[in-house]
Amino acid sequence: MKRLAIAALLLFAAPAIAQMPVPVPAQAPAEPDAIPLYPDMKAPKGSSENWVRFGKDLAVRNVTVPTITPVLPDPAKATGAAVVVAPGGAFMLLAMDHEGWNVARWLADHGIAAFVLKYRLNPTPADTAEASTFMGKRMAESLRDPAAPPSIKEPRATLDALAALKLVRAGAGKWGVDPQRVGMIGFSAGAMTTLNAALEGQGAARPSFIGYVYGPMLARDVPADAPPMFAAIANDDGLFPNPAYALVESWRRAHVPVELHAYERGDHGFGMGKPRTTTMGLLPQFLSWMEMRGLLNAKAGQ
């Protein structure tokens, strides 16, 4: 029962588990800048997105038509780098404010063109209370074996991530970005989506670099041409306990650049940082890593 309770709470990637507000239905926000990944795709008949609010933070369920929303920097400080931002939520919800738009605005403020990915999800009940019960049970079942990957999957999310990368590169001139410096950063399920795009994409279709934030740290087969990875997680993560960092070792064995930030405290879902913990350094450290790798200037990766 403790595992179920933890799973149900962590599901929504709330920044402070003990103080997590109860989700309430919310009106869908205006998304005037959202760009459909597949212009001819229509929502299935009778389906609709379900938006909820956790305190001030918006989240969405039942996404069937994926989009990206550009959040662009002031041209005067644009670096030419771009990052697709993938929020998390157990492939049943997307924490759009907490791990999406807020992150994108921070990146744009620091000269990086950001593109928030609203990818397709597993279906959940339309009613908010029913959905919370449903998702909590599914999460508990998915995490029964901490040595195995979560059983909840969404292959369409990976397809959407690769489509988003392709779209950003195709519009590089319009958005003022370098197609060779288009990366991804993902949180929780968004981290898993980012990782899958890096490992399942082929050649130039992959992200140029990735940020992998509080995703499972299990070993994976990593090709020699995988992109560099910035990984971050809290050592007290209650959703993905990490006695070892096998994923980082997988990158090292493949001789691919990798950097790990293992914070003492922060639990799961700290987003841009949990106050009074060193997780507050996440995005500044990600930015410093990009700068170190030459991703903030025209000589990328040198």
C-alpha positions in Angstrom: 0.0 0.0 0.0 2.9 2.4 0.7 4.2 1.8 -2.8 0.7 2.6 -4.2 0.5 5.8 -2.3 3.9 6.9 -3.4 3.1 6.1 -7.0 -0.1 7.9 -6.9 1.5 11.0 -5.5 4.6 11.0 -7.7 2.6 10.4 -10.8 2.0 14.0 -11.4 5.6 15.1 -10.9 4.6 17.6 -8.2 7.4 19.7 -6.8 6.6 19.0 -3.2 4.9 15.7 -2.5 3.8 16.3 1.0 2.1 19.6 0.0 0.8 18.4 -3.3 -2.6 20.1 -4.1 -5.6 18.0 -5.2 -6.1 18.2 -9.0 -9.1 20.1 -10.1 -10.5 20.3 -13.6 -9.4 23.3 -15.6 -10.3 25.0 -18.8 -8.0 24.3 -21.7 -5.6 27.2 -22.1 -5.3 29.1 -25.4 -2.3 27.7 -27.3 -2.0 30.1 -30.2 1.6 29.2 -31.0 1.1 25.4 -30.9 2.1 23.7 -34.1 0.6 20.3 -35.0 3.3 17.7 -35.6 1.1 16.0 -38.2 -1.1 18.6 -39.9 -3.5 16.0 -41.3 -4.1 14.2 -38.0 -7.5 14.6 -36.4 -8.6 13.7 -32.9 -10.5 10.4 -32.7 -14.3 11.0 -32.7 -15.6 11.7 -29.2 -12.2 12.2 -27.7 -11.0 15.4 -26.1 -8.1 16.6 -23.9 -8.7 16.9 -20.2 -6.9 19.7 -18.4 -6.3 19.8 -14.7 -4.7 22.2 -12.3 -2.4 21.4 -9.4 -2.4 24.6 -7.5 -1.2 27.1 -10.1 0.3 24.4 -12.5 -1.6 23.1 -15.5 -1.4 19.5 -16.7 -3.2 17.7 -19.5 -4.4 14.1 -20.1 -5.7 12.3 -23.1 -3.5 14.0 -25.7 -4.3 12.5 -29.1 -3.0 15.3 -31.5 0.6 16.1 -30.6 2.1 19.6 -31.0 5.2 21.7 -30.3 5.1 25.2 -29.0 8.1 27.4 -29.7 9.4 29.6 -26.9 12.0 31.8 -28.6 14.8 33.9 -27.1 15.4 37.6 -27.7 17.3 37.6 -31.0 19.9 39.8 -29.4 21.0 37.0 -27.1 20.0 33.9 -29.2 22.8 31.3 -29.2 21.4 29.3 -32.2 21.0 26.2 -29.9 17.5 24.6 -29.6 16.0 22.2 -27.1 12.8 20.2 -27.4 11.3 20.0 -23.9 9.4 16.8 -22.9 7.3 17.0 -19.7 6.6 13.9 -17.7 3.5 12.2 -16.2 3.7 8.4 -16.5 2.6 8.5 -20.2 -0.9 9.3 -18.9 -0.5 13.0 -18.1 1.8 15.9 -19.1 3.0 18.4 -16.4 2.8 21.2 -18.9 3.7 24.1 -16.6 6.0 22.3 -14.1 8.2 20.5 -16.6 7.2 22.2 -19.9 6.5 25.8 -20.4 8.3 27.0 -17.3 11.5 25.1 -18.4 11.1 26.5 -21.9 10.8 30.1 -20.7 14.0 29.7 -18.6 15.9 28.3 -21.6 14.7 31.1 -23.8 15.7 33.7 -21.2 19.2 32.2 -21.5 19.4 32.4 -25.3 18.2 28.9 -26.2 15.2 28.3 -28.5 12.8 25.9 -26.7 10.0 23.8 -28.1 7.5 22.3 -25.7 6.4 18.9 -26.9 2.9 17.8 -26.1 3.1 14.1 -27.1 0.4 11.4 -27.3 -0.6 9.6 -24.1 -2.2 6.4 -22.9 -6.0 7.1 -22.5 -7.4 7.7 -19.0 -11.0 8.3 -17.7 -12.3 11.8 -18.4 -13.5 12.3 -14.8 -10.6 13.7 -12.7 -11.2 11.6 -9.6 -11.7 8.4 -11.6 -8.5 9.2 -13.6 -6.5 9.7 -10.4 -7.5 6.3 -9.1 -6.9 4.7 -12.4 -3.5 6.2 -12.9 -2.4 5.4 -9.3 -3.3 1.7 -9.8 -1.5 1.6 -13.1 1.6 3.2 -11.7 1.7 0.8 -8.8 1.4 -2.2 -11.1 4.1 -0.7 -13.4 6.6 -0.3 -10.6 6.2 -3.7 -8.9 9.8 -4.7 -9.8 12.2 -1.8 -9.3 14.9 -3.8 -11.1 12.8 -3.7 -14.3 11.8 -0.8 -16.5 8.3 0.6 -15.8 5.7 -1.4 -17.8 3.7 1.7 -18.8 4.9 2.6 -22.3 3.8 4.8 -25.1 5.7 4.2 -28.4 3.8 7.0 -30.0 5.6 9.4 -27.7 9.0 8.4 -29.2 7.6 8.9 -32.7 6.3 12.3 -31.7 9.7 13.3 -30.3 11.5 12.3 -33.5 8.8 14.2 -35.5 9.4 17.3 -33.3 13.1 17.2 -33.9 12.6 16.9 -37.6 10.2 19.8 -37.6 12.5 22.0 -35.6 15.4 21.3 -38.0 13.2 21.9 -41.0 12.3 25.3 -39.6 15.8 26.1 -38.4 16.1 29.2 -40.6 12.7 30.6 -39.5 13.5 30.1 -35.9 17.2 31.1 -36.0 18.6 27.8 -34.8 21.4 25.6 -36.0 20.0 22.2 -37.1 23.2 20.5 -35.8 22.5 21.9 -32.3 18.9 20.7 -31.7 18.7 18.6 -28.5 16.1 17.4 -26.0 15.5 17.6 -22.3 12.9 15.4 -20.7 11.6 14.8 -17.2 10.5 11.4 -15.8 8.3 9.8 -18.6 9.6 12.7 -20.8 13.1 11.6 -19.9 12.3 8.1 -21.1 10.9 9.6 -24.3 14.0 11.6 -24.8 16.2 8.6 -24.2 14.2 6.5 -26.6 14.5 9.2 -29.3 18.3 9.1 -28.7 18.6 5.3 -28.9 15.9 4.5 -31.5 16.4 7.4 -33.9 18.7 6.8 -36.7 21.7 9.0 -37.5 20.8 12.7 -38.0 17.2 12.0 -36.8 18.5 11.7 -33.2 18.7 14.7 -30.9 22.1 16.3 -31.0 22.4 16.1 -27.2 20.0 15.1 -24.4 19.1 16.1 -20.8 17.8 13.1 -18.9 16.1 14.3 -15.7 14.9 11.8 -13.0 14.3 8.9 -15.4 15.0 5.2 -14.7 18.7 4.6 -14.4 18.7 1.0 -15.7 21.3 -0.2 -18.2 20.6 0.2 -21.9 22.4 -0.8 -25.1 24.1 2.4 -26.3 25.5 2.8 -29.8 28.8 4.5 -30.3 27.1 7.3 -32.2 24.6 8.1 -29.4 24.4 11.8 -28.4 26.1 13.2 -25.4 24.0 13.0 -22.2 23.5 15.2 -19.2 21.8 13.1 -16.5 20.3 14.3 -13.2 18.4 12.6 -10.4 18.0 12.9 -6.6 19.5 10.1 -4.5 16.3 9.9 -2.5 14.1 9.5 -5.6 11.0 7.6 -4.4 9.8 6.5 -7.8 13.1 5.2 -9.3 15.4 4.0 -6.5 18.9 4.0 -7.8 21.4 1.7 -6.0 23.6 2.2 -9.0 23.7 4.4 -12.1 23.8 1.7 -14.7 22.5 4.0 -17.5 25.4 6.3 -17.0 27.8 3.3 -17.1 26.1 2.2 -20.3 27.1 5.6 -21.9 30.6 5.3 -20.5 31.1 1.8 -21.9 30.1 3.1 -25.3 32.7 5.9 -24.9 30.0 8.5 -25.4 30.3 11.7 -23.3 28.0 11.8 -20.2 27.7 13.9 -17.1 25.8 12.9 -14.0 24.4 15.1 -11.2 23.2 12.9 -8.3 21.6 15.3 -5.8 21.5 14.3 -2.1 17.8 15.3 -1.8 15.0 16.4 -4.0 12.9 13.2 -4.4 11.0 12.7 -7.7 9.5 15.5 -9.8 11.5 18.4 -8.6 11.2 20.1 -12.0 13.4 23.2 -12.2 14.4 22.6 -8.6 13.0 22.0 -5.2 13.6 24.9 -2.8 16.4 24.5 -0.2 18.0 21.7 -2.1 20.9 21.6 -4.6 18.4 20.5 -7.3 17.9 24.3 -7.8 21.1 24.1 -9.8 19.6 21.8 -12.4 19.1 24.2 -15.3 22.1 26.4 -14.6 24.2 23.2 -14.6 22.6 22.0 -17.8 23.4 25.4 -19.4 27.0 25.2 -18.2 27.3 21.7 -19.7 26.0 22.9 -23.0 28.5 25.8 -22.9 31.3 23.4 -22.1 30.4 21.3 -25.1 30.4 24.3 -27.4 26.7 24.1 -28.0 26.1 27.7 -27.3 28.2 28.9 -30.2 28.7 28.1 -33.9 31.5 25.6 -33.2 29.2 23.0 -31.7 30.8 20.0 -30.0 34.3 21.3 -30.5 
